[in-house]
Amino acid sequence: MKHYSANKKSGGGGLAATAINNTLLKKNTMATEIQWLEQAQIRFAMTDLLANLFRNEVDYAMLKTLRTSDMIEALNSAGMDLDTDFINKPVKLLVDELAIDFTQLFLLPGHLISPHESVQTQNGSKILRGPETARVKNYYENIGFNIDKETFMEADHLSIELEFLAHLAQIEVKAWNDNNAQQALNALRYQDDFYNVHLGHWIYDFLTKMEAKSQTHFYQELARMTGDFISEQQSQIHDMIDAIIKLE
């Protein structure tokens, strides 16, 4: 019978440690990717909602959705403080109030705050359908994003830029679900770049004007929450890109 000394060194211990460490690393990576998937899902849902809220006035169907307990909880979690009027005020009265405010904010000539990059960008053309509009449209086309032909809005309208970011977030969600980290990274890089080159240059000043000019608590809170959300996303996306690169 062979006797083994307790002091005898074996390469097996090192191999076992390596295997354990690799397993733990893989588990940690999987846990991290699940978190990134959840963040991408939230990013998609929020940017899609914001695109709709900046595209059209709140109608009966949208108000019904916004008043559900799940949506109120989600908006509160995002930092939007919905007052008791929004929750309890008669539907027709609230819809009418919000429609008037939306019109004054974004549609009424001589009063509106134009929700367009070409108009709002500092040191830009300051004209509707300016050169900024064409540059945004070209950016979309280079990524393969096409605006609905029936839409009456310009490519650089806030709702379309948010819709584009929702599109990229949706691609990211699918990539994480497919365990395709490289495709997710590409989608994140495009989101980061679009914020840096386009939306991030004008959205914050625009939202400050919107909050100051709004006549309803809802649109004041929407402006504030949108700014906080986008700022958070810019930081989160940047951090995610760095983290993914380190794992490669």
C-alpha positions in Angstrom: 0.0 0.0 0.0 1.3 3.4 -0.9 1.5 6.0 1.8 1.2 9.7 1.0 2.8 12.4 3.0 0.6 15.3 4.0 3.4 17.6 3.0 3.7 16.1 -0.5 3.0 18.7 -3.1 0.7 17.9 -6.0 -0.2 19.8 -9.1 -3.8 18.7 -8.7 -4.5 21.3 -6.0 -3.5 24.1 -8.3 -5.6 22.7 -11.1 -8.6 22.4 -8.8 -8.2 25.9 -7.5 -8.0 27.2 -11.1 -11.1 25.2 -12.0 -13.0 26.6 -9.0 -11.9 30.1 -9.7 -13.0 29.8 -13.4 -16.3 28.4 -12.3 -16.9 31.2 -9.8 -15.8 33.8 -12.5 -18.3 32.2 -14.9 -21.1 32.3 -12.4 -20.3 36.0 -11.5 -20.2 36.9 -15.2 -23.6 35.2 -15.7 -25.0 37.0 -12.7 -23.6 40.3 -14.1 -25.1 39.6 -17.5 -28.5 39.0 -16.0 -28.2 42.4 -14.3 -27.2 44.0 -17.6 -30.2 42.3 -19.3 -32.5 43.7 -16.6 -31.0 47.2 -17.0 -31.5 47.0 -20.8 -35.1 45.9 -20.4 -35.7 48.9 -18.1 -33.9 51.2 -20.6 -36.0 50.0 -23.5 -39.3 50.3 -21.6 -38.6 53.8 -20.3 -37.3 55.2 -23.5 -40.2 53.7 -25.4 -42.7 55.3 -22.9 -40.9 58.6 -23.0 -41.0 58.6 -26.9 -44.8 58.1 -26.7 -45.3 60.8 -24.1 -43.3 63.4 -26.1 -45.0 62.4 -29.4 -48.6 62.8 -28.5 -50.8 64.4 -25.8 -52.1 62.1 -23.1 -55.4 60.6 -24.3 -57.9 58.5 -22.5 -56.1 55.2 -23.3 -52.7 56.5 -22.3 -54.1 58.0 -19.1 -55.7 54.7 -18.2 -52.2 53.0 -18.6 -50.4 55.7 -16.6 -52.9 55.3 -13.8 -52.4 51.6 -13.2 -50.7 50.7 -10.0 -47.8 49.0 -11.7 -47.1 52.1 -13.9 -47.4 54.5 -11.0 -45.0 52.4 -9.0 -42.6 52.3 -12.0 -42.7 56.0 -12.5 -42.3 56.7 -8.8 -39.2 54.4 -8.8 -37.9 56.4 -11.8 -38.3 59.6 -9.7 -41.5 61.0 -11.1 -43.7 62.3 -8.3 -47.4 62.0 -9.5 -49.6 64.1 -7.3 -53.1 63.1 -6.0 -54.7 65.2 -8.8 -53.2 63.0 -11.4 -54.5 59.9 -9.6 -57.9 61.1 -8.5 -59.0 63.9 -10.8 -61.9 63.1 -13.2 -60.5 61.6 -16.4 -62.1 64.1 -18.8 -60.9 67.1 -16.8 -57.4 65.8 -16.5 -57.1 64.8 -20.2 -58.3 68.3 -21.2 -55.8 70.0 -18.9 -52.9 67.9 -20.2 -53.9 68.4 -23.8 -53.9 72.2 -23.3 -50.5 72.1 -21.7 -49.1 69.8 -24.3 -50.3 72.1 -27.1 -48.9 75.2 -25.4 -45.6 73.5 -24.8 -45.0 71.8 -28.2 -47.5 72.9 -30.8 -48.8 76.5 -30.3 -47.0 78.9 -32.7 -45.3 81.8 -30.9 -45.5 80.0 -27.6 -44.1 76.5 -28.1 -40.7 75.1 -27.1 -39.6 73.3 -30.3 -38.7 69.7 -29.4 -36.1 69.5 -32.2 -32.4 69.1 -32.1 -31.9 71.6 -35.0 -33.7 74.3 -33.1 -32.4 73.6 -29.5 -28.7 72.8 -30.1 -26.5 75.6 -28.8 -24.5 77.2 -31.6 -26.6 75.2 -34.0 -28.7 76.5 -37.0 -31.7 77.3 -34.7 -34.0 76.5 -37.6 -36.5 73.7 -38.1 -35.2 71.2 -40.7 -31.7 72.6 -40.4 -28.6 70.7 -41.2 -28.8 68.9 -37.8 -32.0 67.2 -39.0 -30.2 65.6 -42.0 -27.3 64.5 -39.8 -29.6 62.7 -37.4 -31.5 61.1 -40.3 -28.2 59.8 -41.8 -27.2 58.4 -38.4 -30.4 56.4 -38.3 -30.0 55.1 -41.8 -26.4 54.0 -41.2 -27.7 51.9 -38.3 -30.6 50.5 -40.3 -33.3 52.4 -38.4 -36.1 53.7 -40.6 -38.7 56.2 -39.5 -42.3 55.2 -40.2 -43.3 56.8 -43.5 -46.6 57.9 -42.1 -45.0 60.0 -39.3 -45.3 63.7 -39.7 -42.3 64.4 -37.4 -38.8 65.3 -38.4 -35.9 62.9 -37.7 -34.5 65.2 -35.0 -37.8 65.5 -33.0 -37.3 64.4 -29.4 -39.8 61.5 -29.7 -38.0 60.1 -32.7 -34.6 60.3 -31.1 -36.0 58.5 -28.0 -37.6 55.9 -30.3 -34.3 55.3 -31.9 -32.6 54.8 -28.5 -35.5 52.4 -27.6 -34.7 50.5 -30.8 -31.1 50.2 -29.8 -32.0 49.1 -26.3 -34.3 46.4 -27.8 -31.4 45.1 -29.9 -29.3 45.0 -26.7 -32.0 43.1 -24.8 -32.2 40.5 -27.6 -28.4 40.2 -27.6 -28.3 39.5 -23.9 -31.1 36.9 -24.2 -29.0 35.3 -27.0 -25.9 35.3 -24.9 -24.3 37.5 -27.5 -22.1 39.9 -25.4 -20.4 41.4 -28.5 -23.7 42.4 -30.1 -24.9 43.9 -26.8 -21.6 45.8 -26.6 -22.2 47.2 -30.1 -25.7 48.3 -29.2 -24.4 50.0 -26.1 -21.7 51.8 -28.0 -24.2 53.1 -30.5 -26.4 54.4 -27.6 -23.4 56.0 -25.9 -22.3 57.6 -29.2 -25.8 58.9 -30.0 -26.1 60.6 -26.6 -22.6 62.1 -27.0 -23.1 63.3 -30.6 -26.8 64.2 -30.6 -29.4 64.0 -27.8 -27.0 64.8 -25.0 -26.1 68.1 -26.6 -29.6 69.6 -26.3 -31.9 67.6 -24.2 -31.0 69.1 -20.8 -31.5 72.8 -21.8 -34.8 71.8 -23.5 -36.1 70.0 -20.4 -35.2 73.0 -18.2 -37.3 75.3 -20.5 -40.1 72.7 -20.5 -40.2 72.4 -16.7 -40.3 76.2 -16.3 -43.0 76.8 -18.9 -45.3 73.9 -18.1 -48.7 74.7 -16.5 -49.3 71.2 -15.1 -47.6 69.2 -12.4 -47.5 66.2 -14.8 -45.4 67.8 -17.5 -43.2 69.5 -14.9 -42.4 66.1 -13.4 -42.0 64.5 -16.8 -39.3 67.1 -17.7 -37.5 66.6 -14.4 -37.7 62.8 -14.4 -36.6 62.6 -18.1 -33.5 64.6 -17.4 -32.6 62.5 -14.4 -33.3 59.2 -16.3 -31.2 60.2 -19.3 -28.3 61.4 -17.1 -28.4 58.1 -15.3 -28.5 56.1 -18.5 -25.5 58.0 -20.0 -23.5 57.1 -16.9 -24.8 53.5 -16.7 -24.1 52.8 -20.4 -20.6 54.2 -20.1 -19.8 52.0 -17.1 -21.3 48.9 -18.8 -19.1 49.4 -21.8 -16.0 49.6 -19.7 -17.0 46.5 -17.7 -17.8 44.4 -20.7 -14.4 45.3 -22.3 -12.6 44.2 -19.2 -14.3 40.8 -19.4 -13.1 40.2 -22.9 
